[in-house]
């Protein structure tokens, strides 16, 4: 009986989600809400919004009056993908989640772990397919596998979360189990492979006869983030636009509310940043090595950013160290942090992939190149690469290492 009563008394958050559906008519587009929400994102949201949600009898009236009252913290919460508030659905969300960002981060981490697990399953299944084909090759054949995703699969978790939430018309369908089901059912082709066949002539030492050896190189390929919108969630144009706005607000929320980095709004992008990008691009393909990071012809992530800016007379180090974490501390200590929303070419982007007890748990850094791309010395790709910015939910700091 207790279980039945619990199901009949959904959480305050679920009341908000239900009422939010009614609010759509009062706001012409989600974009208008997102734009308003961004103005309030940097401020505190928990106490005021939670108080409104908890008083469930007033929720309907409050939502109906949103357009007139412009309750920006409430609007902002409605423009975040609801999966982050509870992986078992809003009806089962914790009543404390609005006041405890650690709960939100736990939900995001649980979701990311599920996404990574499923993508890894698909990746490994493809390797088994490649192995089966290789085992069937003739005795005059050899093979190799080129797999840039063996160590890490790069994907944009905040975008996947946002696209999933935007794809569901009923908030009660937004839960991790359904996301996992969609991913397992519709990502069989997210990893593919191509085959490059070359040949060479060999000579038998005993008979002196020549023969041909065929080499099969299997190259693993990843479809990328664009795959999810089309093949997993089948988003309409409106849903795709909503997902982009969800993701933008989520990134803003994480940076300004969770990581709590004080940014400097007076920093202006300039030619120094453009020069940094130009220098960075000259090193594409340079091998990655932590062990040989200080030798000519090798970089790891932080020695790469250090080299680029040292060429411009800027030395990214703290207490004599130029690790990614030390460079992050240099940015903060010198009041050079900028918001994710204001990234410009040349800015540094710092990531945290795990708890490592370094500053902000920073474990990676790259240089923003503009248009959604970064240049970085990549551990997974074993070289300096130019690629789309990734894992924005893992970005803990952005910095502009110059003041003019």
N, C-alpha and C positions, 0 to 999 in steps of 0.2 A: 504493500500500500504506500509506503514511504517513497518508493521508486516512482510510482505513478504520480504522486503529488509533486515530486520534484520535476518531472517532465511537464506537468501542467503549469509550472511556475518558472518560466524561462528567466534567464539573467537580465539585469537592467540593460546590458549591452544589446541583447537581442531585441528588446523593446525599441531601442534606439535605431537598430538596423531596420526593423519593420516600419517605424515611423519615417525613416529616411526615404523609403520608397514613396511615401506621400509627399515628401518635400521636393521630389524631382520636378513636380509641376510648378513649384514656386520659383525654381531657378531654371532659366532657359537652357543653359548648358552646364556640363560638369566643369568646363574650362573656366567659366565665370567663378565657380566655387573655388576651384584650385587656385586661381589668381588671387582671390581674397584670402584664402588660407595661407598662402605663402607669406603674406604680410604679417601674419600672426605666429608663424612657425617658430620664430626664435624665442618667443615668450613662454612663460610657464603655462601649462595646459591642464595639469592633473587635477588640482583641487577644485577649480571652478567647474570643469567638465564633469568630473566624477560626481560632484554634488547634483548636477542636473540629471545625470543618468540614474543615480540611485533613487531619486524621487520619481518613480515610474509613473505615478498618477499625473504628473505634469508634463511628461515627455511629449505626448501628442500635441499639447498646446504650445510647447516650446518649439517643436519642429515646425509647426504651422506658422509660427511667427518668425522663423529664422530670416526670411528674406527682408523683413522690416527691421528686425533688431540687429542683424549682422553680428550674431554671436560667433565671432571668428574662431575661437578655440574649438567650439562645437563643430563648426563647419569643417575645420581642419581634420578633426578626428573622423568625420564622415568621409573624408577624401583619402583616408589611409586604407589599404587593403585589409579587410577584416580578419583574414587568416592570422595576422600577427597578434591579434588579441586572444585567440584560442584555437589551437590546432584541432580540438574536438568540436568546433563550432561555437558560435556566440551563445547558444543556449546553455553551454557548459563552461563558458568563460569565467575565470576568477573575478570576483567583485573587486579585487585589489589591482587588477591589471592597469587601470587608468592612472594609478598613482605610483606604480612600480615598473620602471622601464626595464628592470632586470627580467621581469616575467615576459615582457615583449621580446627581449633578446633571446630568452630561452626558447620561445615559440619559433623565432626566426631560425635559431640554430637547429632545432629539431626538424624544421622543414628543409633546411639546406642539407642536413644529413640524409634525409629521405631522397632528395633530388640527386645528390651525389651517388648514393647507393644504387639507384635505378640506372643512372647514366653509366656507372661502372659495370653493372650487369650487362647492359647493351654492348658496351665496349668489349668486355671479355667474351661475350657470345660471338662477336665478329672475329675475334682472334681465334676462337675455336674453328670457325668456318674457314679461315685462312689456313689454319694448320691442317685441316682435313684435305683441302685442295693441294697443299704442299706435299702431304704424305702420298698423294696419288701421282706425283710427278715421276717421270721415268728416271732411269739410272744415269742418263746423260744430262740431268738437270740439277741445279742447286737453287737455293732461295735465300732471301733475307726479308725482314720486316722493318719498315720505317714507320715508327709509331711515336708521334709527338705527344700523345696523350697517356703514355704509360705512367707518368708520375702524377700529373694533375690535369683534370678536365676543366677548362675555363668556361664558365657560364655566368650569366647575369641573374643571380637569384632573386633580386628585388623585382626584376622585370617579369620573371616567370611567376612569382607570387602574384604580382599585379595583374598579369594577363589572365591567370586562373580566376581571380576574384571578379574581374570584369566580364568574364565569360558566363558567369552564373547569374541568372535573373532572380533566383530565390536565395536569400542569404543563408537559409538552413542547409543548402547544398554546398556551402563553403566550409569544407573541413579537409584535414590532411589526407584522410583515407580516400576521398574522391580524387584529390590531386594525384596521389600515388597510382590509383587505378587508371586515370587518364594517361599518365606518363608511361606506365607499363604497356598499355594497349596501343599507344600511338607513336612510340619512338623506336620501332624496330629498324627504321631506315635512317636514324639520326647519325649513325656511324656506317660508313661504306668504305670500300677500298678500290683502288685501281692497281693494275698490274703493268709493270714495265719489264719487257723481255729484251735482254741483250745476249750476245753470244761471243765466244772467243774460241780460237783454235788451240788445241793442245796436241802434244806428240807423246805417243806411248814409248817409254824409255826402252822397253824390251823389243818391240817389233819395229819401232821407227815410224809406225803409221800415225797419221794425223786424224783427229776426230774433233767434233764440235761439242762444246759445253754451253748449255743455255742457262742463263741466270734469270730467275724470276724475282723481281723486287715488288713486294706487296706494300703499298702505301696507304696507311689508315687515314681516312678523311672524316672530319666532323662538320655537320651541316651548319652549326652555329645557332645563335639565338633566334634568328629569323624563322627557323624551323617551327618553333613552338606556336607562334601566332597562327600559322597556316595549317599545320598538320596535327597539332595536339588540341588546341582550343578552338580552331575554326572561327576566329574573331571576325565580326563585321567591322566596317570602318568606324562606326560609333564606339564599339567595344574597344577597338584598337586605340582610339583617341583617349578613351577613359583610362585604359591600362597605362598609357604613357603618363597621364596626369597622376594616377595613383603612384607610379614608380617615382616620378619627380618629387612628389610630396613625401614619400617614404624616405628617399635619399636625404631630403631636407630635414626631416624629422630625426633621422639617425645622426646626422652631422651636428645639428644645432641643439638637440635635446638629449641625446644619449651620450655622445662623446664630449659634449660641453666644452668645445674649444673656443676660446675667445678670438674672434676674427677682427681684422683691421680693415674697415671699409674705405680707408683713405689710400690704400695701395692701388696704383693705376697701372694697368698693363702697358708695356712699352717695347722698344726695340731690343732690349736686353733679352726678353723672353723669346722673341722671334729668332735672335741670334743663337740662343741655347738650342732651340729646335733644329736650326740649320746644322749646328755642330753635331747634335745627337744623330741626325740622319746620315752623317758621313761615316758612322761606325756600325751601320746595319750589317749583320752577319758576323761581327766579331765574336769569337768563342766565349762562352760563359765558364768561369771557374772561380770558386771561392778560394781555393788553395793558391792560385796564381794571380789573384786580383790586382796585385801591385806590379806585375810584370807587363811589359809592352805586349800588346796583342791579345790581352785577356781582360775581362771585366766580370765582376758580379754586380748586383743591382746598385749598391751604394757607391762602389768605386767608379761606376759609369757616371752617375749623376755628379759625383765629386769632380771627375775629370772634366765634364762638360762645363761646369760653372767655374772651375779653376782657370780654364782658358779665358774666361771673361773677368778674371780678377776677383772672384767671389769664392771663398773657401768654406765649404759646408762641413763643419765639424764642431764638436762640443767636447771640451776637455781633451782635445787632441785626437778624438776618435771620429771616424767618418762612416760608421755603420748607418744603416737606415734609421735605427732608433735615435742615434746621436744626431743625425741630420734633422729628424723630427723635432728633437729638443731645441736644436739651433733655431729652427723656424719659430717655435713658440716663445723661446726666451728673447728673441729679437722682434717680437710683435709682427711677424710676417705671415701669419695664418690668414687664409681667405676661405670663404664658403665654397662648398662644392658647386653651388649654383652660379658662382662668378668665375669659374675656371677660365684661364686664358693661356695661350701658347707659352710654354716655358715654365709653367707652374709645376711644382712637385706634388705628386699624389702618393700618399702613404697608406699602406694596407696592413691589417692585422689578420692573420689566418689562424692563430692559435695563441694561447696564453704562454708567453715566454719570459715574463717578468722583466722585460725591457720597457722603455718609455712608451706608454700607450699600447704596450704589447705589439709594437710595430715590427713587422718581419719583411717588408718589401717596399720599394720606392721606384717610381718611374717618372718620366717627364711628359706632361700633357702636351700634345702636338696640335690640338685644335680639332674641331669637327668630330668629337667623340673618340679620338685615337690617342694612344700614348706610345712613347718609345721607351723601352726598358730592356735591361739585360735579364733575360728570362731563364729561370732555373729549368722549367719544363721543356723549353725549346732549345736550351743549351747555346743560346746566342742572343745578340741584340736584335730586337724585332720591332716592327711598327705594326700595331694591331689595335682593334677596338678596345676602349677602356672596359674593364671587366670587374665583376664582383663588387659593385658599388656599395653593397651592404657591408663590405669589409673595409671600406675606406674610412680611416679614423682621423685623417688630417690632410689638408691641402695647404700649400704654401707658395708664396711668391718671393723668391730669394733676393729681391732687389727692391729698392724704394723709389727709383726714378728711371 
